[in-house]
């Protein structure tokens, strides 16, 4: 589902990135293939310096279909940036990628809080965030960060995912699965 970023994936990812349904919403915009390769190399180097965490999202056959990133890592937190190519919209990859990434962030990388800034006009991402039971709209909870990401303009909603909330959700999910399995066997 996730793998470390690799320049070898750039062709497939760039073709998906430039789609008009995707491009306006990505943080790292590349206007040419060469620029995308350069940005990918910079991303790999930034991860080595501990500034971000970035993974390529792959489908069940290992083909690259998007990226998931934690940008601006500091104080055990960072901002999530995810994009998936249009042919893969609505197929469940977003949730699978986020679950795998959050597991890595919270349980291997010592991240405590993941923030998501979502453009108010980006209904698709807003709805996806609302589907995550461990995700909280934080416009009022984290007013300082909300004001920081919006400066003068009011264009973003702020969401947050706390390690404790995510962990609790995962424990409940595993408990529900075990209960359902026991009920089937009885």
Wavefront OBJ file of the C-alpha trace (Angstrom):
o trace
v 0.000 0.000 0.000
v 2.844 2.441 0.859
v 6.503 2.529 -0.079
v 9.382 4.968 0.260
v 9.569 7.618 -2.438
v 11.625 6.653 -5.482
v 12.520 8.674 -8.571
v 11.651 5.583 -10.647
v 7.944 6.234 -9.890
v 7.988 9.790 -11.254
v 6.617 9.051 -14.753
v 3.512 7.281 -13.475
v 2.945 9.818 -10.694
v 3.466 12.890 -12.864
v 0.884 11.677 -15.384
v -1.640 11.354 -12.538
v -0.624 14.634 -10.875
v -1.286 16.899 -13.877
v -4.940 15.862 -14.183
v -7.172 18.935 -13.629
v -9.119 16.993 -10.985
v -5.900 16.597 -8.940
v -3.422 19.362 -9.776
v -5.171 22.359 -8.150
v -5.226 20.584 -4.781
v -1.619 19.373 -4.446
v 0.886 21.218 -2.311
v 3.961 20.472 -4.414
v 3.023 21.621 -7.912
v 5.284 20.636 -10.813
v 4.692 22.180 -14.224
v 6.936 19.738 -16.096
v 8.157 16.180 -15.697
v 11.712 17.391 -15.022
v 10.447 19.715 -12.303
v 8.566 16.793 -10.734
v 11.736 14.664 -10.693
v 13.584 17.575 -9.050
v 10.825 18.000 -6.423
v 10.870 14.263 -5.723
v 14.639 14.323 -5.167
v 14.210 17.325 -2.840
v 11.477 15.448 -0.953
v 13.718 12.403 -0.463
v 16.539 14.644 0.818
v 14.165 16.552 3.150
v 13.018 13.258 4.643
v 16.627 12.274 5.299
v 16.985 15.573 7.224
v 13.815 14.834 9.264
v 11.812 17.737 7.804
v 9.021 15.591 6.364
v 7.841 12.032 5.870
v 6.736 11.009 2.390
v 5.450 7.779 0.878
v 4.190 6.659 -2.507
v 0.728 5.103 -2.463
v 0.576 1.961 -4.589
v -2.343 -0.182 -5.687
v -2.625 -3.917 -5.083
v -0.281 -4.592 -8.030
v 2.399 -2.183 -6.795
v 1.660 0.549 -9.348
v 2.122 4.118 -8.028
v -1.230 5.927 -7.704
v -0.446 8.951 -5.512
v 1.532 10.244 -2.549
v 0.973 10.827 1.146
v 3.177 13.206 3.095
v 3.658 14.770 6.490
v 5.041 18.257 5.842
v 6.487 20.827 8.252
v 7.406 18.252 10.903
v 8.173 19.906 14.243
v 7.232 19.390 17.883
v 5.985 15.849 17.111
v 3.395 17.159 14.632
v 3.043 18.059 10.976
v 0.621 18.744 8.139
v -0.793 15.915 6.027
v -0.785 16.195 2.260
v -2.349 13.414 0.210
v -3.272 13.072 -3.419
v -4.490 10.131 -5.460
v -4.839 9.986 -9.237
v -8.318 10.441 -10.690
v -8.649 6.843 -12.007
v -8.403 5.704 -8.382
v -10.992 8.081 -6.868
v -13.737 6.399 -4.856
v -12.067 2.986 -4.644
v -11.059 3.064 -0.979
v -7.356 3.787 -1.499
v -7.472 7.053 0.465
v -8.614 5.382 3.684
v -6.201 2.455 3.301
v -3.287 4.806 2.649
v -4.145 7.034 5.605
v -4.502 4.058 7.976
v -1.116 2.666 6.925
v 0.534 6.088 7.115
v -0.967 6.926 10.516
v 0.211 3.566 11.871
v 3.732 4.428 10.743
v 3.601 8.035 11.988
v 2.110 7.341 15.398
v 3.761 4.040 16.257
v 7.142 4.203 14.479
v 7.938 7.899 14.040
v 6.814 9.339 17.404
v 4.363 11.808 15.851
v 1.658 13.000 18.261
v -0.612 15.189 16.076
v -1.360 15.255 12.365
v -3.003 18.387 11.001
v -4.890 18.651 7.737
v -5.636 21.956 6.069
v -8.357 21.512 3.490
v -9.529 24.235 1.131
v -13.133 25.053 1.904
v -13.942 24.634 -1.804
v -12.424 21.118 -1.877
v -15.601 19.212 -1.084
v -14.078 15.803 -1.951
v -11.300 16.143 0.661
v -13.637 17.695 3.236
v -16.031 14.746 2.933
v -13.121 12.265 3.129
v -11.866 13.897 6.347
v -15.352 13.776 7.870
v -15.507 10.028 7.195
v -12.486 9.416 9.435
v -13.908 8.669 12.911
v -10.670 9.746 14.611
v -10.471 13.111 12.830
v -11.693 16.350 14.459
v -12.550 19.695 12.890
v -10.116 21.959 14.761
v -10.953 25.467 13.502
v -11.947 26.505 17.029
v -9.903 23.962 19.025
v -6.605 25.134 17.530
v -7.434 28.783 16.785
v -3.718 29.722 16.692
v -2.930 27.254 13.907
v -6.224 27.990 12.126
v -5.327 31.693 12.024
v -1.774 30.902 10.917
v -2.854 28.811 7.894
v -5.490 31.336 6.849
v -3.541 34.586 7.377
v -5.944 37.210 6.012
v -8.012 34.849 3.853
v -10.474 32.338 5.242
v -9.880 29.570 2.705
v -8.949 26.525 4.806
v -10.631 24.298 7.354
v -8.271 22.783 9.902
v -8.607 19.164 11.001
v -6.484 17.300 13.518
v -5.802 13.679 14.279
v -4.333 12.916 17.685
v -2.378 9.732 18.321
v -4.602 8.840 21.297
v -7.828 9.215 19.272
v -6.402 7.167 16.411
v -5.117 4.464 18.782
v -8.480 4.265 20.574
v -10.282 3.929 17.228
v -7.939 1.143 16.130
v -8.381 -0.740 19.423
v -12.183 -0.502 19.082
v -12.029 -1.640 15.463
v -9.914 -4.669 16.345
v -12.189 -5.479 19.288
v -15.299 -5.244 17.057
v -13.650 -7.489 14.454
v -12.767 -10.066 17.125
v -16.325 -9.962 18.522
v -17.794 -10.446 15.039
v -15.431 -13.345 14.367
v -16.381 -14.994 17.674
v -20.095 -14.566 16.840
v -19.598 -16.228 13.445
v -17.765 -19.177 14.977
v -20.425 -19.724 17.655
l 1 2 3 4 5 6 7 8 9 10 11 12 13 14 15 16 17 18 19 20 21 22 23 24 25 26 27 28 29 30 31 32 33 34 35 36 37 38 39 40 41 42 43 44 45 46 47 48 49 50 51 52 53 54 55 56 57 58 59 60 61 62 63 64 65 66 67 68 69 70 71 72 73 74 75 76 77 78 79 80 81 82 83 84 85 86 87 88 89 90 91 92 93 94 95 96 97 98 99 100 101 102 103 104 105 106 107 108 109 110 111 112 113 114 115 116 117 118 119 120 121 122 123 124 125 126 127 128 129 130 131 132 133 134 135 136 137 138 139 140 141 142 143 144 145 146 147 148 149 150 151 152 153 154 155 156 157 158 159 160 161 162 163 164 165 166 167 168 169 170 171 172 173 174 175 176 177 178 179 180 181 182 183 184 185 186
